[in-house]
Amino acid sequence: MERRMVRSREEFLTFLFELLDHIDAVKPENDTVYSYIQAAAAWLEDADGFYKNIGEARDTREADWQLFADILSAALVYE
């Protein structure tokens, strides 16, 4: 799933419905609630490195709509 910018509640809701469509279309690697939540937590622990690699300055201690969207997207495939 391609990363999209999510800056508002409305954009986050749109993102969530697109994420659901994506999950319906492909079998995600983390296809149980447990593995999905585990991957989300692991990704968040490494999120600073992700943002550094894409050249985006972000304080991951401060939650926002984009961080939530990135966590949910990454958790589909993160090991």
N, C-alpha and C positions, 0 to 999 in steps of 0.2 A: 504494500500500500504506500503510495507516494505521500511524503510529508506535506502537510498543508498548514498554513498559518491560522492560528485560532486565537482571537483577541477578545471575544465577547461570549456571553452565555449563549446567544443565538448561534454563533459560529460553532460553539462546542456541541450544541444539540445537533446541528447539521453534521458535524464530524462523527458523532456517535451513531447516527443512522447510516452514514457511509461505512463506518467500521462494521456495523452489523451486516450490511450488504456484502462487504468483503469477506467476513467470516462465513457467510452462507455460500459464497462462491468458491472458496478454497478451504482446505482443511488446515487450520493453523497448527504449528508445531506444538504449542502449549494449549492443548484442547480440553484440559480439565480445569475446573476452578482452582484447584490446588496448584497445578503447574503454572497457570496464568498469573496468579497472585505471587507465587514464588519468583517468577521471572520479572514481574513488575518491581518487586522489592530489590532484586539483584540489579536490575537496570538502574533504578534510582540511586543505588549505592555508587554506580559507575557513571552517572549522568554528567558529572563535571567533565569527564574525559570526552564524552560524546559532543558536548557543546564546544569544547576546545577544538576538537577535530573538524567541526563544521564552521569554525570561526565565529561563533555566536557567543557574545558575553551574556552570561545568565547566572544569577545567584540561585542555585537550586534549593536553598534554604527558604526561599520566598516562593510560595505556590501561586500559580496563575493558570489561566485556561490553557495556554500553550504547553506548560509543563504537564498538566493532566493529560492532554491529548498525546503528547510524546510518550508518556509512560504507558498509556493504554495501547498505543501502536506498537511500541517496542516489545511489550510483553507477549505479543503474538509469536515472536520468533526468537527472543533473547534466551540464551542458555545459561 
